[in-house]
Amino acid sequence: MGATEPIQWRRDPDTSRTVRLLWSLGVGTFFAVTVIIVFWRVFDMATQVGGQSIVAAALVALLITALAFAVSDDAERQLERIFGRLSVSVPSGTSLSRARDATLGTVAMVVLIGSLMIVGRIVSQQELLGGVGAGPFTGLAALSLPLALVAILLASFLRSVGAYNPDERTIYLYDPDQSIDLDVITDASVRQVGDVAIVNFDYAQPDGRYVQGPRRIVVPPQVAREVVAAVDAR
C-alpha cells in the first residue's frame, strides 16, 4: 500500500460557527457590561439636568452604528476612511473579523442585559411581583458574567488545529505545538457532541514513568474514528 495522506483539520472562529458564537457572546458580554455601566452613570448625571432623552438617543445611535459596521461588507474601507488621517493601524483580515464578531456580541448582550434591567426596574416600581421586586431580572443580568466566562473557556477548549498522519501513527497539534504518538496510547474513547468529537486518551506508563501529552483533544468525528481504530488495531 502507498503512503496515506495526513488528515488535517481546523476548528476556530473562522471555520466553526459554535466556536465563533461562543467567543462572540463571551467577549461581547464583558464589553456590554462596561458600556451599560458607563451609560448608567451618564444617564444618572443627565437626570439632574433633564438630558435623559439625549443620552438614551446617543446610546441607540451608537448601537445602530456599531451594528451597521459589523454587518457591512465595506467595514475595512470605512475604517480606513475614518482613521486614514490618524496614526492608527486599521485592523484587517482575521483581526477585523474578530472585531466584527465582538461588536455583534456586544450589541446583542447590551440589548439583552439592558432589557432585563429595564423590565426589572418597571416591575419593581409597579410592584408587579409583590415583594420580589426586580430580583429575578437583576439576577439574570448578573448571571451573564459567569456565563460569559464559561463561553470563552468553551470556545478555547473547542478550538483545535492539527493533522493526523496514519503512517507515522502520530497526531500533530498546532497552537500550541504538540504531538501525540499513538504507540504510547493504551486506550482511546470518544464522546461526540454535534459536529465535535472529544477524544480521551489513556497513556501507557513504561516502568512507572509518566508520559506527557494531552489527555483530551477535540477533533472532527472523522479524525476521531481514524484515531480510535488505529489505537484498537494496536
Stockholm file with secondary structure:
# STOCKHOLM 1.0

chainA/1-234         MGATEPIQWRRDPDTSRTVRLLWSLGVGTFFAVTVIIVFWRVFDMATQVGGQSIVAAALVALLITALAFAVSDDAERQLERIFGRLSVSVPSGTSLSRARDATLGTVAMVVLIGSLMIVGRIVSQQELLGGVGAGPFTGLAALSLPLALVAILLASFLRSVGAYNPDERTIYLYDPDQSIDLDVITDASVRQVGDVAIVNFDYAQPDGRYVQGPRRIVVPPQVAREVVAAVDAR
#=GR chainA/1-234 SS CCCCCCEEEEESTTTCHHHHHHHHHHHHHHHHHHHHHHHHHHHHHHHTTTCHHHHHHHHHHHHHHHHHHHHCTTHHHHHHHHHTTTTCCCCCTHHHHHHHHHHHHHHHHHHHHHHHHHHHHHHHHHTTTTTCTTHHHHHHHHHHHHHHHHHHHHHHHHCEEEEEETTTTEEEEETTTEEEEGGGEEEEEEEEETTEEEEEEEECCGGGCCCCSCSEEEECHHHHHHHHHHHHHC
#=GC SS_cons         CCCCCCEEEEESTTTCHHHHHHHHHHHHHHHHHHHHHHHHHHHHHHHTTTCHHHHHHHHHHHHHHHHHHHHCTTHHHHHHHHHTTTTCCCCCTHHHHHHHHHHHHHHHHHHHHHHHHHHHHHHHHHTTTTTCTTHHHHHHHHHHHHHHHHHHHHHHHHCEEEEEETTTTEEEEETTTEEEEGGGEEEEEEEEETTEEEEEEEECCGGGCCCCSCSEEEECHHHHHHHHHHHHHC
//
